[in-house]
Amino acid sequence: MKTILWATLTANGNYAQSGPENPPKKEALADFATHAQAAGNFIVGRRTFEAMRGNGGGGPFGEVDIVVVSKNASEIPGVTVVRSPQEALSYLQQKGHQTALISGGADIHNSFLGQDLVDEVIFNVAPVLEGKGLNLLINKDNYQYKHVKLLGCKPLGGDVIQLRYAIDR
Ligand SMILES: NC(=O)c1ccc[n+]([C@@H]2O[C@H](COP(=O)([O-])OP(=O)(O)OC[C@H]3O[C@@H](n4cnc5c(N)ncnc54)[C@H](OP(=O)(O)O)[C@@H]3O)[C@@H](O)[C@H]2O)c1
């Protein structure tokens, strides 16, 4: 099963944070919905899932398998709760999915990257600059680098640019 990490970055390279005064761009949200429908699923951290729910329920995801990763949360109606990134992938594989879409937030994205569980990254560069913020890292403890292959680059509208890279693993 192929794993795709989908994330928004700021124009100065942070992992973009959003909130009521700085909501995600509608073009990026529409692109996320397209990828979620195509994959038939998405994996999300417990905190981001709660924020999505707080904002009105997570969008047009009727038939999409939503997998919430949490060490502690118990059952949540309408979604599958798992205890680890690997368990999220095992669950989707066993359901017959060809692709798993990893949708955030920072902890979840860094857990998947740190465990070398990502085949492709989709970065949407949003027209915003941030101060001190969050980062996506392949390793939290040591300096490390990894070359990736550019697969595509396209504007999504609303001044958002999408970059896609393959990770060899
Ligand atoms: N740039 C983007 O594309 C994007 C996308 C989404 C969100 N965001 C931003 O990201 C921030 C939220 O991210 P976050 O890091 O606070 O939260 P998160 O990644 O959405 O959720 C964190 C929670 O997920 C669970 N978790 C994380 N790693 C785990 C692991 N390895 N095994 C088991 N459970 C694990 C834990 O849940 P329990 O505490 O229940 O154990 C943890 O508290 C916000 O600022 C939001 O705006 C950005």
The ligand as a Gaussian input file, in Angstrom:
#p B3LYP/6-31G(d) Opt

LIG

0 1
 N        0.012000      22.065000       7.929000
 C       -0.904000      21.111000       7.841000
 O       -1.096000      20.472000       6.796000
 C       -1.716000      20.785000       9.059000
 C       -2.638000      19.734000       9.034000
 C       -3.360000      19.436000      10.201000
 C       -3.102000      20.161000      11.357000
 N       -2.184000      21.178000      11.328000
 C       -1.805000      21.913000      12.553000
 O       -1.159000      20.985000      13.409000
 C       -1.442000      21.334000      14.761000
 C       -2.061000      20.114000      15.429000
 O       -1.097000      19.084000      15.445000
 P       -0.679000      18.348000      16.801000
 O        0.716000      17.837000      16.623000
 O       -0.956000      19.252000      17.955000
 O       -1.751000      17.189000      16.903000
 P       -2.096000      15.889000      16.012000
 O       -0.877000      15.355000      15.343000
 O       -3.293000      16.190000      15.193000
 O       -2.588000      14.901000      17.162000
 C       -1.708000      14.569000      18.194000
 C       -2.280000      13.402000      18.935000
 O       -2.239000      12.241000      18.105000
 C       -1.891000      11.111000      18.878000
 N       -0.577000      10.649000      18.431000
 C        0.426000      11.357000      17.861000
 N        1.465000      10.565000      17.559000
 C        1.087000       9.317000      17.943000
 C        1.731000       8.060000      17.905000
 N        2.964000       7.916000      17.384000
 N        1.066000       6.970000      18.383000
 C       -0.194000       7.097000      18.912000
 N       -0.855000       8.284000      18.982000
 C       -0.203000       9.365000      18.508000
 C       -1.879000      11.574000      20.325000
 O       -3.247000      11.474000      20.743000
 P       -3.646000      11.193000      22.285000
 O       -3.238000      12.431000      23.021000
 O       -5.145000      11.010000      22.229000
 O       -2.887000       9.976000      22.706000
 C       -1.493000      13.038000      20.176000
 O       -1.885000      13.831000      21.285000
 C       -2.367000      22.532000      14.729000
 O       -1.577000      23.696000      14.888000
 C       -2.970000      22.491000      13.324000
 O       -3.324000      23.774000      12.870000
 C       -1.499000      21.494000      10.217000

